Amino acid sequence: MKISIASDHRGLATKTRLCASLKAMGHEVFDEGTHDCQSTDYPDYASAVASKVSRGEVERGILICATGIGMAITANKFPGVRAATCYDEFTAEMCRRHNDVNVLCLSEDLVGERRQQRIVETWIQTAFEAGRHQGRLDKIASCEKRSS
């Protein structure tokens, strides 16, 4: 799977660790930055990942900041992007099964390393159920078209 990943300065350590882990799992990883601990603005990195997902250049994206919330807000501004902040394996599983979330947003400050890893693994391995959920995604896409 092609996965684009980015973080602001707060999420750099997690991003670096997840890049290595994702590559070890056999995924093609595109690191969109940041690459040092200098203070940065999370919307810049969320935009880099979300634009690639929106254009279909990658199948999924992962974003990391202090809480994951700002990244999700920014990413959801892009057509076709369904971003969610997950704090545990259950939310990671459900956002894939029911919402076909294609951008995972993680918290650097609120979730520990092992849980972050389990969240990513769950999110990657969980398939979208479609069925009754597809109609709901179609309604979201319709809202997106009306607002553009």
C-alpha positions in Angstrom: 0.0 0.0 0.0 1.2 3.6 -0.7 1.1 5.6 2.4 1.9 9.3 2.8 2.9 10.4 6.3 3.8 13.7 8.0 4.0 15.4 11.3 4.6 18.7 12.8 7.6 19.2 15.2 5.7 17.6 18.1 5.1 14.3 16.2 8.6 13.9 14.6 9.7 11.0 16.8 6.5 9.1 16.2 6.6 9.8 12.5 10.2 8.5 12.2 9.4 5.4 14.1 6.2 4.7 12.1 8.0 5.2 8.8 10.4 2.5 9.7 7.6 0.2 10.9 5.4 0.7 7.8 8.4 0.0 5.5 9.1 -3.2 7.5 5.5 -4.2 6.9 6.1 -3.9 3.2 4.3 -0.6 2.5 5.6 2.2 0.2 6.0 5.2 2.5 6.3 8.8 1.4 7.6 11.0 4.2 6.2 14.6 3.7 8.1 16.1 6.7 8.9 17.6 9.1 12.5 16.5 9.3 13.7 18.4 12.4 12.4 19.6 15.7 12.1 23.3 14.7 8.6 24.7 15.4 6.3 24.2 12.4 2.6 24.8 11.4 0.6 21.5 11.3 -1.7 22.7 8.4 1.3 22.7 6.0 2.0 19.0 6.7 -1.7 18.0 6.8 -2.1 19.7 3.4 0.8 17.8 1.9 -0.6 14.4 2.9 -4.3 15.2 2.3 -3.6 16.5 -1.2 -1.9 13.3 -2.2 -4.8 11.2 -0.8 -7.3 13.5 -2.5 -5.6 13.2 -5.9 -5.2 9.4 -5.6 -1.4 9.4 -5.5 -1.5 7.4 -2.3 -4.1 5.1 -0.8 -3.8 6.4 2.7 -2.2 9.0 4.9 -1.1 9.3 8.5 -0.7 12.6 10.3 0.8 13.2 13.8 0.6 16.3 16.0 0.1 17.0 19.7 -3.5 15.9 19.7 -4.2 14.8 16.1 -7.2 17.2 16.1 -5.8 20.1 14.0 -4.4 17.6 11.5 -7.9 16.0 11.1 -9.6 19.4 10.7 -7.1 20.4 8.0 -7.1 17.1 6.1 -10.9 17.0 6.0 -10.9 20.2 3.8 -9.7 18.2 0.8 -12.2 16.4 -1.5 -12.4 12.7 -0.9 -10.4 12.8 2.3 -12.0 11.2 5.3 -9.7 11.9 8.3 -10.2 10.8 11.9 -8.3 11.2 15.1 -8.0 7.8 16.8 -6.9 7.3 20.4 -7.3 3.5 20.6 -7.7 0.4 18.6 -11.5 0.4 18.7 -11.8 3.8 17.1 -9.2 2.8 14.5 -11.1 -0.3 13.6 -14.5 1.4 13.5 -13.4 4.4 11.4 -12.2 1.9 8.8 -15.1 -0.5 8.9 -17.9 2.1 8.9 -16.3 5.3 7.5 -13.6 4.1 5.2 -11.2 6.6 6.8 -8.3 7.2 4.5 -6.3 9.5 6.7 -5.4 8.5 10.3 -4.5 11.3 12.7 -2.6 10.5 15.8 -1.7 12.2 19.0 1.9 12.5 20.1 1.0 13.7 23.6 -2.0 11.6 24.6 -1.1 8.1 23.2 2.0 6.1 24.0 4.3 4.4 21.5 2.9 0.9 21.8 -0.7 2.0 21.5 0.2 4.2 18.5 1.7 1.2 16.8 -1.4 -1.0 17.5 -3.7 1.8 16.3 -1.8 2.0 13.0 -1.7 -1.8 12.6 -5.4 -2.1 13.3 -6.2 0.8 10.9 -4.2 -0.7 8.1 -5.5 -4.2 8.5 -9.2 -3.3 8.8 -11.3 -3.3 5.6 -14.3 -1.1 4.9 -17.5 -3.1 5.3 -19.4 -1.1 2.6 -23.1 -2.2 2.5 -25.2 0.2 4.5 -22.2 2.3 5.2 -21.5 3.1 1.5 -24.8 5.0 1.3 -23.6 7.2 4.1 -20.3 7.9 2.4 -22.2 8.8 -0.8 -24.1 11.4 1.2 -20.9 12.8 2.6 -19.5 13.0 -1.0 -22.7 14.7 -2.1 -22.3 17.3 0.7 -18.7 17.9 -0.5 -19.9 18.5 -4.1 -22.6 21.0 -3.0 -20.1 23.0 -0.9 -17.5 23.4 -3.6 
